[in-house]
Amino acid sequence: MKTAERLTKQEEIALVKEVYENFPESSVCLRCTKWKYDDFIFHFEDEEGEKHIVRLNDAIRGLRLFVAAIDRGELPGLGLSAGYLSDTGEWDAYAFDALNQMAIYGEVVYG
């Protein structure tokens, strides 16, 4: 089973790229308003109208926070299996959104 400590930098990059390929369709609490997949630049707007930009380093930091929160049992409602770092096919929009909130706020603020 992969954990955050066992992911290489390349695996982290591949995982966040796979996750962010699901935006804008998987936007739940933060609306994705603009995106450049090749440059890894994503623009989001929150419920208060504040705008945020997520770049690759933000997403990797968010992934690490997301994994740590799951390891601490803080996001049980996502229902991710033990192999969630190896296969995002079981992730839903709420999991993508939670990782994105970690990238932006450092925690899950909405939902």
Secondary structure in CASP SS format (residue, H / E / C, confidence):
PFRMAT SS
TARGET T0000
AUTHOR 0000-0000-0000
METHOD secondary structure of the structure
MODEL  1
M C 1.00
K C 1.00
T C 1.00
A H 1.00
E H 1.00
R H 1.00
L C 1.00
T C 1.00
K H 1.00
Q H 1.00
E H 1.00
E H 1.00
I H 1.00
A H 1.00
L H 1.00
V H 1.00
K H 1.00
E H 1.00
V H 1.00
Y H 1.00
E C 1.00
N C 1.00
F C 1.00
P C 1.00
E C 1.00
S C 1.00
S C 1.00
V C 1.00
C C 1.00
L C 1.00
R E 1.00
C E 1.00
T E 1.00
K E 1.00
W E 1.00
K E 1.00
Y C 1.00
D C 1.00
D C 1.00
F C 1.00
I E 1.00
F E 1.00
H E 1.00
F E 1.00
E E 1.00
D C 1.00
E C 1.00
E C 1.00
G C 1.00
E C 1.00
K E 1.00
H E 1.00
I E 1.00
V E 1.00
R E 1.00
L H 1.00
N H 1.00
D H 1.00
A H 1.00
I H 1.00
R H 1.00
G H 1.00
L H 1.00
R H 1.00
L H 1.00
F H 1.00
V H 1.00
A H 1.00
A H 1.00
I H 1.00
D H 1.00
R C 1.00
G C 1.00
E C 1.00
L C 1.00
P H 1.00
G H 1.00
L H 1.00
G C 1.00
L C 1.00
S C 1.00
A C 1.00
G C 1.00
Y C 1.00
L C 1.00
S C 1.00
D C 1.00
T H 1.00
G H 1.00
E H 1.00
W C 1.00
D C 1.00
A H 1.00
Y H 1.00
A H 1.00
F H 1.00
D H 1.00
A H 1.00
L H 1.00
N H 1.00
Q H 1.00
M H 1.00
A H 1.00
I H 1.00
Y H 1.00
G C 1.00
E C 1.00
V C 1.00
V C 1.00
Y C 1.00
G C 1.00
END
